[in-house]
Amino acid sequence: MASTLTALTDATFEEEINSSEQPVLVDFWAEWCGPCKLIAPILEELADEYGGKLRIVKVDVDESPDVARRHEIMSIPTLVLFQDGVAKKRLIGAKGKGQLVQELAEFL
């Protein structure tokens, strides 16, 4: 799946999340996950629209199991919004663009 979103790994996750000056929405996904593929283009759109206000990154749970385990990711897709290095909001399952914008409005 081609993506313009930054992919984080077990090695890069903490530094990227903790050093970001803007909120970071992390998409926990996997290549085999159908709903993950459904929301990918929506996340790309949001990344373009809210580029200066919100950073969106991806974590492949198969390639980075430590990060997924530390953040208790039990099902995918799971979106976790971090602000100042702290998880502030968790959204589970595929959602439409309007619903995502509404859920994230306080951070945009």
Chimera marker file (.cmm) of the C-alpha trace (Angstrom):
<marker_set name="trace">
<marker id="1" x="0.000" y="0.000" z="0.000" r="1" g="1" b="0" radius="0.5"/>
<marker id="2" x="1.675" y="3.209" z="-1.144" r="1" g="1" b="0" radius="0.5"/>
<marker id="3" x="1.421" y="5.916" z="1.459" r="1" g="1" b="0" radius="0.5"/>
<marker id="4" x="2.639" y="9.426" z="2.079" r="1" g="1" b="0" radius="0.5"/>
<marker id="5" x="2.219" y="8.900" z="5.816" r="1" g="1" b="0" radius="0.5"/>
<marker id="6" x="5.348" y="8.286" z="7.889" r="1" g="1" b="0" radius="0.5"/>
<marker id="7" x="5.730" y="4.692" z="9.050" r="1" g="1" b="0" radius="0.5"/>
<marker id="8" x="6.986" y="4.330" z="12.614" r="1" g="1" b="0" radius="0.5"/>
<marker id="9" x="8.614" y="1.237" z="14.090" r="1" g="1" b="0" radius="0.5"/>
<marker id="10" x="9.454" y="-0.106" z="17.530" r="1" g="1" b="0" radius="0.5"/>
<marker id="11" x="12.777" y="1.749" z="17.205" r="1" g="1" b="0" radius="0.5"/>
<marker id="12" x="11.423" y="5.154" z="16.127" r="1" g="1" b="0" radius="0.5"/>
<marker id="13" x="8.014" y="5.374" z="17.829" r="1" g="1" b="0" radius="0.5"/>
<marker id="14" x="8.826" y="6.925" z="21.210" r="1" g="1" b="0" radius="0.5"/>
<marker id="15" x="11.159" y="9.598" z="19.854" r="1" g="1" b="0" radius="0.5"/>
<marker id="16" x="8.739" y="10.654" z="17.093" r="1" g="1" b="0" radius="0.5"/>
<marker id="17" x="5.721" y="10.820" z="19.415" r="1" g="1" b="0" radius="0.5"/>
<marker id="18" x="7.530" y="12.579" z="22.265" r="1" g="1" b="0" radius="0.5"/>
<marker id="19" x="9.315" y="15.137" z="20.070" r="1" g="1" b="0" radius="0.5"/>
<marker id="20" x="6.282" y="16.253" z="18.046" r="1" g="1" b="0" radius="0.5"/>
<marker id="21" x="5.048" y="19.774" z="18.741" r="1" g="1" b="0" radius="0.5"/>
<marker id="22" x="1.670" y="19.000" z="17.185" r="1" g="1" b="0" radius="0.5"/>
<marker id="23" x="-0.788" y="16.223" z="18.038" r="1" g="1" b="0" radius="0.5"/>
<marker id="24" x="0.073" y="12.889" z="16.394" r="1" g="1" b="0" radius="0.5"/>
<marker id="25" x="-2.601" y="10.473" z="15.202" r="1" g="1" b="0" radius="0.5"/>
<marker id="26" x="-1.178" y="6.956" z="15.030" r="1" g="1" b="0" radius="0.5"/>
<marker id="27" x="-2.861" y="4.454" z="12.726" r="1" g="1" b="0" radius="0.5"/>
<marker id="28" x="-2.190" y="0.933" z="14.028" r="1" g="1" b="0" radius="0.5"/>
<marker id="29" x="-2.783" y="-1.300" z="11.000" r="1" g="1" b="0" radius="0.5"/>
<marker id="30" x="-1.662" y="-4.444" z="9.154" r="1" g="1" b="0" radius="0.5"/>
<marker id="31" x="-1.327" y="-5.343" z="5.483" r="1" g="1" b="0" radius="0.5"/>
<marker id="32" x="-3.916" y="-8.158" z="5.776" r="1" g="1" b="0" radius="0.5"/>
<marker id="33" x="-6.558" y="-5.931" z="7.439" r="1" g="1" b="0" radius="0.5"/>
<marker id="34" x="-9.420" y="-4.994" z="5.086" r="1" g="1" b="0" radius="0.5"/>
<marker id="35" x="-10.883" y="-2.162" z="7.212" r="1" g="1" b="0" radius="0.5"/>
<marker id="36" x="-7.344" y="-0.731" z="7.582" r="1" g="1" b="0" radius="0.5"/>
<marker id="37" x="-7.127" y="-0.442" z="3.810" r="1" g="1" b="0" radius="0.5"/>
<marker id="38" x="-10.544" y="1.242" z="3.727" r="1" g="1" b="0" radius="0.5"/>
<marker id="39" x="-9.516" y="4.073" z="6.034" r="1" g="1" b="0" radius="0.5"/>
<marker id="40" x="-6.018" y="4.567" z="4.569" r="1" g="1" b="0" radius="0.5"/>
<marker id="41" x="-7.152" y="7.010" z="1.821" r="1" g="1" b="0" radius="0.5"/>
<marker id="42" x="-9.212" y="8.944" z="4.384" r="1" g="1" b="0" radius="0.5"/>
<marker id="43" x="-6.160" y="9.327" z="6.628" r="1" g="1" b="0" radius="0.5"/>
<marker id="44" x="-4.131" y="10.513" z="3.617" r="1" g="1" b="0" radius="0.5"/>
<marker id="45" x="-6.781" y="13.196" z="2.950" r="1" g="1" b="0" radius="0.5"/>
<marker id="46" x="-6.779" y="14.289" z="6.587" r="1" g="1" b="0" radius="0.5"/>
<marker id="47" x="-2.971" y="14.472" z="6.565" r="1" g="1" b="0" radius="0.5"/>
<marker id="48" x="-3.147" y="16.820" z="3.565" r="1" g="1" b="0" radius="0.5"/>
<marker id="49" x="-5.963" y="18.952" z="4.983" r="1" g="1" b="0" radius="0.5"/>
<marker id="50" x="-4.637" y="19.295" z="8.532" r="1" g="1" b="0" radius="0.5"/>
<marker id="51" x="-0.906" y="19.143" z="7.795" r="1" g="1" b="0" radius="0.5"/>
<marker id="52" x="0.028" y="22.094" z="9.994" r="1" g="1" b="0" radius="0.5"/>
<marker id="53" x="-2.213" y="21.094" z="12.905" r="1" g="1" b="0" radius="0.5"/>
<marker id="54" x="-2.075" y="17.307" z="13.039" r="1" g="1" b="0" radius="0.5"/>
<marker id="55" x="0.566" y="14.740" z="12.129" r="1" g="1" b="0" radius="0.5"/>
<marker id="56" x="-0.651" y="11.311" z="11.012" r="1" g="1" b="0" radius="0.5"/>
<marker id="57" x="1.664" y="8.297" z="11.138" r="1" g="1" b="0" radius="0.5"/>
<marker id="58" x="1.286" y="4.545" z="10.688" r="1" g="1" b="0" radius="0.5"/>
<marker id="59" x="2.461" y="1.580" z="12.722" r="1" g="1" b="0" radius="0.5"/>
<marker id="60" x="2.281" y="-1.890" z="11.167" r="1" g="1" b="0" radius="0.5"/>
<marker id="61" x="1.399" y="-4.113" z="14.136" r="1" g="1" b="0" radius="0.5"/>
<marker id="62" x="3.038" y="-7.142" z="12.504" r="1" g="1" b="0" radius="0.5"/>
<marker id="63" x="6.346" y="-5.329" z="11.999" r="1" g="1" b="0" radius="0.5"/>
<marker id="64" x="6.276" y="-3.425" z="15.318" r="1" g="1" b="0" radius="0.5"/>
<marker id="65" x="4.648" y="-5.737" z="17.865" r="1" g="1" b="0" radius="0.5"/>
<marker id="66" x="6.324" y="-4.085" z="20.884" r="1" g="1" b="0" radius="0.5"/>
<marker id="67" x="4.658" y="-0.714" z="20.251" r="1" g="1" b="0" radius="0.5"/>
<marker id="68" x="1.293" y="-2.397" z="19.667" r="1" g="1" b="0" radius="0.5"/>
<marker id="69" x="1.643" y="-4.408" z="22.875" r="1" g="1" b="0" radius="0.5"/>
<marker id="70" x="2.725" y="-1.382" z="24.958" r="1" g="1" b="0" radius="0.5"/>
<marker id="71" x="-0.319" y="0.564" z="23.809" r="1" g="1" b="0" radius="0.5"/>
<marker id="72" x="-2.656" y="-2.419" z="24.255" r="1" g="1" b="0" radius="0.5"/>
<marker id="73" x="-3.790" y="-2.601" z="20.639" r="1" g="1" b="0" radius="0.5"/>
<marker id="74" x="-6.264" y="-5.487" z="20.637" r="1" g="1" b="0" radius="0.5"/>
<marker id="75" x="-7.990" y="-4.906" z="17.298" r="1" g="1" b="0" radius="0.5"/>
<marker id="76" x="-7.171" y="-2.986" z="14.161" r="1" g="1" b="0" radius="0.5"/>
<marker id="77" x="-7.562" y="-0.476" z="12.803" r="1" g="1" b="0" radius="0.5"/>
<marker id="78" x="-7.046" y="1.462" z="16.018" r="1" g="1" b="0" radius="0.5"/>
<marker id="79" x="-6.252" y="5.170" z="15.893" r="1" g="1" b="0" radius="0.5"/>
<marker id="80" x="-4.577" y="6.697" z="18.941" r="1" g="1" b="0" radius="0.5"/>
<marker id="81" x="-4.102" y="10.444" z="19.226" r="1" g="1" b="0" radius="0.5"/>
<marker id="82" x="-1.054" y="11.534" z="21.207" r="1" g="1" b="0" radius="0.5"/>
<marker id="83" x="-0.537" y="15.062" z="22.467" r="1" g="1" b="0" radius="0.5"/>
<marker id="84" x="2.695" y="15.993" z="24.267" r="1" g="1" b="0" radius="0.5"/>
<marker id="85" x="3.647" y="12.310" z="24.210" r="1" g="1" b="0" radius="0.5"/>
<marker id="86" x="0.458" y="11.209" z="26.025" r="1" g="1" b="0" radius="0.5"/>
<marker id="87" x="-2.382" y="9.160" z="24.524" r="1" g="1" b="0" radius="0.5"/>
<marker id="88" x="-5.444" y="11.424" z="24.658" r="1" g="1" b="0" radius="0.5"/>
<marker id="89" x="-7.976" y="9.645" z="22.448" r="1" g="1" b="0" radius="0.5"/>
<marker id="90" x="-8.489" y="6.147" z="21.034" r="1" g="1" b="0" radius="0.5"/>
<marker id="91" x="-10.739" y="5.275" z="18.090" r="1" g="1" b="0" radius="0.5"/>
<marker id="92" x="-11.313" y="1.634" z="17.218" r="1" g="1" b="0" radius="0.5"/>
<marker id="93" x="-12.545" y="0.422" z="13.834" r="1" g="1" b="0" radius="0.5"/>
<marker id="94" x="-12.931" y="2.004" z="10.415" r="1" g="1" b="0" radius="0.5"/>
<marker id="95" x="-14.779" y="5.307" z="10.433" r="1" g="1" b="0" radius="0.5"/>
<marker id="96" x="-15.785" y="7.724" z="7.705" r="1" g="1" b="0" radius="0.5"/>
<marker id="97" x="-14.019" y="11.033" z="7.164" r="1" g="1" b="0" radius="0.5"/>
<marker id="98" x="-16.814" y="13.128" z="8.695" r="1" g="1" b="0" radius="0.5"/>
<marker id="99" x="-16.909" y="11.007" z="11.825" r="1" g="1" b="0" radius="0.5"/>
<marker id="100" x="-13.116" y="11.115" z="12.197" r="1" g="1" b="0" radius="0.5"/>
<marker id="101" x="-13.044" y="14.912" z="11.837" r="1" g="1" b="0" radius="0.5"/>
<marker id="102" x="-15.817" y="15.192" z="14.413" r="1" g="1" b="0" radius="0.5"/>
<marker id="103" x="-14.030" y="12.862" z="16.857" r="1" g="1" b="0" radius="0.5"/>
<marker id="104" x="-10.730" y="14.742" z="16.434" r="1" g="1" b="0" radius="0.5"/>
<marker id="105" x="-12.195" y="18.277" z="16.320" r="1" g="1" b="0" radius="0.5"/>
<marker id="106" x="-10.828" y="19.314" z="19.725" r="1" g="1" b="0" radius="0.5"/>
<marker id="107" x="-7.272" y="18.620" z="18.499" r="1" g="1" b="0" radius="0.5"/>
<marker id="108" x="-7.521" y="20.261" z="15.053" r="1" g="1" b="0" radius="0.5"/>
<link id1="1" id2="2" r="1" g="1" b="0" radius="0.2"/>
<link id1="2" id2="3" r="1" g="1" b="0" radius="0.2"/>
<link id1="3" id2="4" r="1" g="1" b="0" radius="0.2"/>
<link id1="4" id2="5" r="1" g="1" b="0" radius="0.2"/>
<link id1="5" id2="6" r="1" g="1" b="0" radius="0.2"/>
<link id1="6" id2="7" r="1" g="1" b="0" radius="0.2"/>
<link id1="7" id2="8" r="1" g="1" b="0" radius="0.2"/>
<link id1="8" id2="9" r="1" g="1" b="0" radius="0.2"/>
<link id1="9" id2="10" r="1" g="1" b="0" radius="0.2"/>
<link id1="10" id2="11" r="1" g="1" b="0" radius="0.2"/>
<link id1="11" id2="12" r="1" g="1" b="0" radius="0.2"/>
<link id1="12" id2="13" r="1" g="1" b="0" radius="0.2"/>
<link id1="13" id2="14" r="1" g="1" b="0" radius="0.2"/>
<link id1="14" id2="15" r="1" g="1" b="0" radius="0.2"/>
<link id1="15" id2="16" r="1" g="1" b="0" radius="0.2"/>
<link id1="16" id2="17" r="1" g="1" b="0" radius="0.2"/>
<link id1="17" id2="18" r="1" g="1" b="0" radius="0.2"/>
<link id1="18" id2="19" r="1" g="1" b="0" radius="0.2"/>
<link id1="19" id2="20" r="1" g="1" b="0" radius="0.2"/>
<link id1="20" id2="21" r="1" g="1" b="0" radius="0.2"/>
<link id1="21" id2="22" r="1" g="1" b="0" radius="0.2"/>
<link id1="22" id2="23" r="1" g="1" b="0" radius="0.2"/>
<link id1="23" id2="24" r="1" g="1" b="0" radius="0.2"/>
<link id1="24" id2="25" r="1" g="1" b="0" radius="0.2"/>
<link id1="25" id2="26" r="1" g="1" b="0" radius="0.2"/>
<link id1="26" id2="27" r="1" g="1" b="0" radius="0.2"/>
<link id1="27" id2="28" r="1" g="1" b="0" radius="0.2"/>
<link id1="28" id2="29" r="1" g="1" b="0" radius="0.2"/>
<link id1="29" id2="30" r="1" g="1" b="0" radius="0.2"/>
<link id1="30" id2="31" r="1" g="1" b="0" radius="0.2"/>
<link id1="31" id2="32" r="1" g="1" b="0" radius="0.2"/>
<link id1="32" id2="33" r="1" g="1" b="0" radius="0.2"/>
<link id1="33" id2="34" r="1" g="1" b="0" radius="0.2"/>
<link id1="34" id2="35" r="1" g="1" b="0" radius="0.2"/>
<link id1="35" id2="36" r="1" g="1" b="0" radius="0.2"/>
<link id1="36" id2="37" r="1" g="1" b="0" radius="0.2"/>
<link id1="37" id2="38" r="1" g="1" b="0" radius="0.2"/>
<link id1="38" id2="39" r="1" g="1" b="0" radius="0.2"/>
<link id1="39" id2="40" r="1" g="1" b="0" radius="0.2"/>
<link id1="40" id2="41" r="1" g="1" b="0" radius="0.2"/>
<link id1="41" id2="42" r="1" g="1" b="0" radius="0.2"/>
<link id1="42" id2="43" r="1" g="1" b="0" radius="0.2"/>
<link id1="43" id2="44" r="1" g="1" b="0" radius="0.2"/>
<link id1="44" id2="45" r="1" g="1" b="0" radius="0.2"/>
<link id1="45" id2="46" r="1" g="1" b="0" radius="0.2"/>
<link id1="46" id2="47" r="1" g="1" b="0" radius="0.2"/>
<link id1="47" id2="48" r="1" g="1" b="0" radius="0.2"/>
<link id1="48" id2="49" r="1" g="1" b="0" radius="0.2"/>
<link id1="49" id2="50" r="1" g="1" b="0" radius="0.2"/>
<link id1="50" id2="51" r="1" g="1" b="0" radius="0.2"/>
<link id1="51" id2="52" r="1" g="1" b="0" radius="0.2"/>
<link id1="52" id2="53" r="1" g="1" b="0" radius="0.2"/>
<link id1="53" id2="54" r="1" g="1" b="0" radius="0.2"/>
<link id1="54" id2="55" r="1" g="1" b="0" radius="0.2"/>
<link id1="55" id2="56" r="1" g="1" b="0" radius="0.2"/>
<link id1="56" id2="57" r="1" g="1" b="0" radius="0.2"/>
<link id1="57" id2="58" r="1" g="1" b="0" radius="0.2"/>
<link id1="58" id2="59" r="1" g="1" b="0" radius="0.2"/>
<link id1="59" id2="60" r="1" g="1" b="0" radius="0.2"/>
<link id1="60" id2="61" r="1" g="1" b="0" radius="0.2"/>
<link id1="61" id2="62" r="1" g="1" b="0" radius="0.2"/>
<link id1="62" id2="63" r="1" g="1" b="0" radius="0.2"/>
<link id1="63" id2="64" r="1" g="1" b="0" radius="0.2"/>
<link id1="64" id2="65" r="1" g="1" b="0" radius="0.2"/>
<link id1="65" id2="66" r="1" g="1" b="0" radius="0.2"/>
<link id1="66" id2="67" r="1" g="1" b="0" radius="0.2"/>
<link id1="67" id2="68" r="1" g="1" b="0" radius="0.2"/>
<link id1="68" id2="69" r="1" g="1" b="0" radius="0.2"/>
<link id1="69" id2="70" r="1" g="1" b="0" radius="0.2"/>
<link id1="70" id2="71" r="1" g="1" b="0" radius="0.2"/>
<link id1="71" id2="72" r="1" g="1" b="0" radius="0.2"/>
<link id1="72" id2="73" r="1" g="1" b="0" radius="0.2"/>
<link id1="73" id2="74" r="1" g="1" b="0" radius="0.2"/>
<link id1="74" id2="75" r="1" g="1" b="0" radius="0.2"/>
<link id1="75" id2="76" r="1" g="1" b="0" radius="0.2"/>
<link id1="76" id2="77" r="1" g="1" b="0" radius="0.2"/>
<link id1="77" id2="78" r="1" g="1" b="0" radius="0.2"/>
<link id1="78" id2="79" r="1" g="1" b="0" radius="0.2"/>
<link id1="79" id2="80" r="1" g="1" b="0" radius="0.2"/>
<link id1="80" id2="81" r="1" g="1" b="0" radius="0.2"/>
<link id1="81" id2="82" r="1" g="1" b="0" radius="0.2"/>
<link id1="82" id2="83" r="1" g="1" b="0" radius="0.2"/>
<link id1="83" id2="84" r="1" g="1" b="0" radius="0.2"/>
<link id1="84" id2="85" r="1" g="1" b="0" radius="0.2"/>
<link id1="85" id2="86" r="1" g="1" b="0" radius="0.2"/>
<link id1="86" id2="87" r="1" g="1" b="0" radius="0.2"/>
<link id1="87" id2="88" r="1" g="1" b="0" radius="0.2"/>
<link id1="88" id2="89" r="1" g="1" b="0" radius="0.2"/>
<link id1="89" id2="90" r="1" g="1" b="0" radius="0.2"/>
<link id1="90" id2="91" r="1" g="1" b="0" radius="0.2"/>
<link id1="91" id2="92" r="1" g="1" b="0" radius="0.2"/>
<link id1="92" id2="93" r="1" g="1" b="0" radius="0.2"/>
<link id1="93" id2="94" r="1" g="1" b="0" radius="0.2"/>
<link id1="94" id2="95" r="1" g="1" b="0" radius="0.2"/>
<link id1="95" id2="96" r="1" g="1" b="0" radius="0.2"/>
<link id1="96" id2="97" r="1" g="1" b="0" radius="0.2"/>
<link id1="97" id2="98" r="1" g="1" b="0" radius="0.2"/>
<link id1="98" id2="99" r="1" g="1" b="0" radius="0.2"/>
<link id1="99" id2="100" r="1" g="1" b="0" radius="0.2"/>
<link id1="100" id2="101" r="1" g="1" b="0" radius="0.2"/>
<link id1="101" id2="102" r="1" g="1" b="0" radius="0.2"/>
<link id1="102" id2="103" r="1" g="1" b="0" radius="0.2"/>
<link id1="103" id2="104" r="1" g="1" b="0" radius="0.2"/>
<link id1="104" id2="105" r="1" g="1" b="0" radius="0.2"/>
<link id1="105" id2="106" r="1" g="1" b="0" radius="0.2"/>
<link id1="106" id2="107" r="1" g="1" b="0" radius="0.2"/>
<link id1="107" id2="108" r="1" g="1" b="0" radius="0.2"/>
</marker_set>
